Amino acid sequence: MLNCKSLCFSILLLVLSAGLPSCSKTGQERYISENDTSYSLDIRNITKKINASPSNPELYYTRSNTFYFEDNFKQALLDIDYALKLDSLNPLYFYSRGKYLMAGDTANAREAENSYKKAIGFKPDFIDAISELAKLYLAKQNYAGSEDLYQRINKLDPSNPISYFYMGIIAKEQGDTSKAIQLFEKTLVYDDKHYNAIMQLGNIYAYNHDQKAMVFFDRAIKVNEFSDEALYAKGLFLQQENLYKDAVALYETVARMNPAHILCRYNLGYINGVFGNYNKAIEYLDQAIELAPDYADAYTLRGNMKEQLKNSTGAYNDYKHALQLDEKQDLAEKGLKRINITISMP
């Protein structure tokens, strides 16, 4: 028979139990309320299924993927880790964990590498996991390790353009341009609309002043007509070939397409300066500097335009600011000397 003290203690326990979070009621270690409106409708719908079946790892994986596409990487990791707690042998879960770890501003390359390796260990022909690990090695400039993995993909699927493209990148970064060209061309055999391979070939030929560059830049624009990258690259090649009028037309298109494109505005300033349109040049350089206040080259060029207009004070200020941003601005240093001479003359 309970005495008064025991009865009071029992009542206290019941009161405390009633106030505990619902995770204690369900026994779930990874619990989200399906009625929590701080989460999206998609998350709440999956959560409802999870709460009805809290031991199903696939549901946690599904929700982790939804969090990932909503850029909620912290919650994505919590879900995929719980899915792995329920199913620690699933290669897809380890692969997804690696992706989540590399997402956002706090990428954890070491943990991601371990996750990709585990995914591949459980599924040796997991091409997506092999590819992500190879890209991670490439980012670390572990070229040998990266190439070995792309060779592995190539053996698993000889028609996969990914392996040829990234082996081309490796060859290019190691200075073997001929091999890089062959591999980028091989990429296009299996995917003739592979934009990045097309752009790589265009840039290689442009660097060598080869007119083949135009073929590839036009091809890239055909694949993606809204690519300011391809239009700018074509404009830059035309500028380097002294075809200024055509370059200006492309730069102006890029400027309209991408209001934040700095380099096209700088080049428009440069070309207008070449033809003596100094005020117009300054307008474009003003825009470039507004977009990038630490752009030393733009200050130097604007200083030169002002110097041409006999605005010695303005030129002096721009040259000085350019050197404050970058002490290696030789043209600004020479300009300052000229301005000083002009100012000191009676």
PyMOL commands that set and color helices and strands:
alter all, ss='L'
color gray80, all
select helices_A, chain A and resi 4-18+22-26+41-52+57-69+73-86+91-102+109-122+127-139+143-156+161-173+177-190+195-207+212-223+228-240+244-257+262-274+278-291+296-308+312-325+330-344
alter helices_A, ss='H'
color red, helices_A
deselect
rebuild
show_as cartoon
